[in-house]
Amino acid sequence: WNHGQACCTGSHIFVQAGICDKFLAEFTKKTASINVGDPFSPGVDQGPQVSQLQYDVV
């Protein structure tokens, strides 16, 4: 229903201080395994970013 546009951002994550180190370790491990590429190819989790600038931000 949003025609491919998302009007929210995942660039900020609020984490309780007491679990920050554990969260960061797990988050880093999970995001390192994301396969970026042709969204129609098997095994690809995310299509390419819009631009090099956006890629660098993410």
C-alpha positions in Angstrom: 0.0 0.0 0.0 3.0 2.3 0.2 4.1 1.9 -3.4 7.6 0.9 -2.3 8.2 4.0 -0.2 8.7 3.8 3.5 8.2 7.0 5.5 10.1 5.8 8.5 13.8 5.3 9.2 15.8 2.5 10.8 18.9 4.7 11.2 18.3 5.2 14.9 18.0 2.4 17.5 17.4 3.1 21.2 18.9 0.4 23.4 18.8 0.1 27.2 22.2 0.8 28.6 22.3 -2.5 30.5 22.1 -4.6 27.3 23.9 -2.3 24.9 27.1 -4.4 24.6 25.2 -7.7 24.1 22.8 -6.0 21.6 25.6 -4.5 19.6 27.4 -7.8 19.3 24.3 -9.6 18.1 23.3 -6.8 15.8 26.7 -6.7 14.2 26.7 -10.5 13.7 23.2 -10.5 12.1 23.8 -7.5 9.8 27.2 -8.9 8.6 25.3 -11.9 7.1 22.9 -9.8 5.0 23.3 -10.5 1.3 22.9 -7.4 -0.8 22.4 -7.8 -4.6 19.9 -8.4 -7.3 16.6 -8.7 -5.4 15.4 -11.4 -7.9 18.3 -13.7 -7.2 17.9 -16.5 -4.7 19.6 -15.9 -1.4 19.6 -12.1 -1.7 18.1 -10.4 1.4 18.2 -6.8 0.2 18.3 -5.0 -3.1 21.0 -2.4 -3.8 20.9 1.0 -2.1 19.7 4.0 -4.1 23.1 5.7 -4.3 26.7 5.5 -3.0 25.8 8.2 -0.5 22.9 6.2 0.9 25.0 3.1 0.9 27.6 4.9 3.0 24.9 6.2 5.4 23.4 2.7 6.0 
